[in-house]
Amino acid sequence: MSGVTTDTLKTQGQAINPKDMKLGDVVFFDTYKIDGHVGIYVGNNQFLGCQGKTGVAIASMAKGTYFGERFTGRVKRF
């Protein structure tokens, strides 16, 4: 593979039920498009990602937060 995008990541790896997420799983969010944002799950309903205003940072994916409302339930394990 010569490059990786959110579109290629969502077709790779093993699909995981969100209830079974583990540290390091890849999580997807519907932002500017379906599955337009991706991050790495770090536990406690948080993920590591590159956010537009803060750069690389840990963000919440809890209900009621920006990313929590955009979490698609798509989780992949590589």
WOVENWO-V204937 format. One record per pair of residues at least 24 apart in sequence whose C-alpha atoms are under 8 Angstrom apart, sorted by sequence separation. I is the first residue (numbers start at 1). J is the second residue. D is the distance in Angstrom with one decimal. If there is no record, write none. Layout:
i:I j:J d:D
i:I j:J d:D
//
This chain:
i:10 j:35 d:7.9
i:7 j:35 d:7.5
i:6 j:35 d:6.8
i:7 j:36 d:8.0
i:6 j:36 d:6.4
i:6 j:37 d:6.8
i:6 j:38 d:6.4
i:35 j:72 d:7.2
i:29 j:67 d:6.8
i:31 j:70 d:6.6
i:30 j:70 d:5.1
i:29 j:70 d:5.1
i:30 j:71 d:6.5
i:29 j:71 d:4.4
i:30 j:72 d:6.3
i:28 j:71 d:6.2
i:29 j:72 d:5.3
i:27 j:71 d:7.7
i:28 j:72 d:6.1
i:28 j:73 d:7.2
i:29 j:74 d:8.0
i:27 j:73 d:7.6
i:28 j:74 d:5.6
i:27 j:74 d:6.1
i:28 j:75 d:6.6
i:27 j:75 d:4.7
i:26 j:75 d:5.6
i:27 j:76 d:6.6
i:25 j:75 d:6.6
i:26 j:76 d:5.1
i:25 j:76 d:5.8
i:26 j:77 d:6.3
i:25 j:77 d:4.9
i:24 j:77 d:7.6
i:25 j:78 d:7.3
i:21 j:75 d:7.4
i:18 j:73 d:5.9
i:17 j:73 d:7.6
i:18 j:74 d:7.3
i:17 j:74 d:7.8
i:18 j:75 d:6.2
i:16 j:74 d:7.5
i:17 j:75 d:6.8
i:15 j:74 d:7.3
i:16 j:75 d:5.2
i:15 j:75 d:5.9
i:16 j:76 d:5.6
i:15 j:76 d:4.7
i:16 j:77 d:6.7
i:14 j:76 d:5.3
i:15 j:77 d:6.5
i:13 j:76 d:5.7
i:14 j:77 d:5.1
i:10 j:74 d:8.0
i:12 j:76 d:7.6
i:13 j:77 d:5.4
i:14 j:78 d:6.5
i:13 j:78 d:4.8
i:10 j:76 d:7.2
i:12 j:78 d:7.8
//
